[in-house]
Amino acid sequence: MKDNGAYEPYRPYPEYRDPTPWAAGITVAVMVALLMAAAVYSFGEALARVHPVLAVLVNLIAAGGATPSAWRWRTTPVARWVLAGVASGVVLAWSALIIAGLSSL
């Protein structure tokens, strides 16, 4: 009760959050990024040998299909580190594929 006789509204305790495990999370993200970059690059290179347009289409369709699920899981405590690794690995692999494709011209 306040000094003027009015009641304060009930204020529950704030939700407790564990500290963010930066070292473990960054380690997981880097390892997943390396694995994802190797997988996407090797798959993209194999598809590019068949036809370059096929490689681009398959990569775009796969990324577009996985994006809604990744967006939904982005706030989950453990999955966010894995998703950060997946996203950065895909970007690294696509960059390497573009550089490799341009250098072969």
C-alpha positions as CSV (number, residue, x, y, z in Angstrom):
1,M,0.0,0.0,0.0
2,K,1.3,3.4,-0.9
3,D,1.4,6.5,1.4
4,N,-1.7,7.9,-0.2
5,G,-3.8,4.8,0.6
6,A,-3.8,3.4,-3.0
7,Y,-2.8,-0.2,-3.6
8,E,0.0,-1.0,-6.0
9,P,-0.7,-3.5,-8.7
10,Y,0.7,-7.0,-8.3
11,R,4.1,-7.3,-9.8
12,P,5.4,-10.8,-10.3
13,Y,9.0,-11.6,-10.1
14,P,10.8,-11.1,-13.4
15,E,11.5,-14.3,-15.3
16,Y,15.0,-15.6,-14.4
17,R,17.3,-16.2,-17.4
18,D,20.5,-18.2,-17.2
19,P,23.6,-16.4,-18.4
20,T,24.3,-16.9,-22.1
21,P,27.0,-19.6,-22.7
22,W,29.0,-17.6,-25.2
23,A,32.1,-19.9,-25.3
24,A,30.1,-23.1,-25.9
25,G,27.7,-21.4,-28.2
26,I,30.3,-19.8,-30.4
27,T,32.2,-23.1,-30.5
28,V,29.0,-24.9,-31.7
29,A,28.2,-22.2,-34.2
30,V,31.8,-22.4,-35.7
31,M,31.8,-26.2,-35.9
32,V,28.3,-26.3,-37.6
33,A,29.3,-23.5,-40.0
34,L,32.4,-25.4,-41.1
35,L,30.4,-28.6,-41.6
36,M,27.6,-26.8,-43.4
37,A,30.0,-24.9,-45.6
38,A,31.8,-28.1,-46.7
39,A,28.5,-29.9,-47.4
40,V,26.9,-27.0,-49.3
41,Y,30.0,-26.3,-51.3
42,S,30.6,-29.9,-52.3
43,F,27.0,-30.5,-53.2
44,G,26.8,-27.2,-55.2
45,E,30.0,-28.0,-57.0
46,A,28.8,-31.5,-58.0
47,L,25.5,-30.0,-59.2
48,A,27.4,-27.2,-61.1
49,R,29.2,-29.9,-63.1
50,V,25.8,-31.2,-64.3
51,H,24.5,-27.7,-65.0
52,P,25.2,-24.4,-63.3
53,V,21.5,-23.3,-63.3
54,L,20.5,-26.5,-61.6
55,A,23.0,-25.8,-58.8
56,V,21.6,-22.3,-58.3
57,L,17.9,-23.5,-58.4
58,V,18.5,-26.4,-56.0
59,N,20.4,-24.2,-53.5
60,L,17.7,-21.5,-53.6
61,I,14.9,-24.0,-53.2
62,A,16.6,-25.7,-50.3
63,A,17.3,-22.4,-48.5
64,G,13.8,-21.1,-49.1
65,G,12.3,-24.3,-47.8
66,A,14.4,-24.3,-44.6
67,T,14.0,-20.6,-43.8
68,P,10.5,-20.8,-42.2
69,S,11.6,-23.5,-39.8
70,A,14.8,-21.7,-39.0
71,W,13.0,-18.5,-38.3
72,R,10.6,-20.2,-35.9
73,W,13.5,-21.8,-34.0
74,R,15.7,-18.7,-33.8
75,T,14.8,-17.9,-30.1
76,T,15.2,-21.5,-28.8
77,P,18.3,-21.4,-26.5
78,V,20.4,-24.2,-28.0
79,A,19.0,-24.1,-31.6
80,R,19.9,-20.5,-32.1
81,W,23.6,-21.3,-32.0
82,V,23.1,-24.2,-34.5
83,L,21.0,-22.0,-36.7
84,A,23.7,-19.2,-36.6
85,G,26.2,-21.8,-37.7
86,V,24.0,-23.1,-40.5
87,A,23.3,-19.6,-41.8
88,S,26.9,-18.5,-41.8
89,G,28.0,-21.8,-43.3
90,V,25.6,-21.4,-46.2
91,V,26.7,-17.9,-46.8
92,L,30.4,-18.9,-46.8
93,A,29.7,-21.8,-49.2
94,W,27.7,-19.7,-51.6
95,S,30.4,-17.1,-51.6
96,A,33.0,-19.8,-52.3
97,L,30.8,-21.2,-55.1
98,I,30.4,-17.8,-56.7
99,I,34.2,-17.1,-56.5
100,A,34.9,-20.6,-57.9
101,G,32.3,-20.1,-60.7
102,L,33.7,-16.7,-61.6
103,S,37.3,-17.8,-61.6
104,S,36.5,-20.6,-64.1
105,L,35.1,-18.2,-66.7
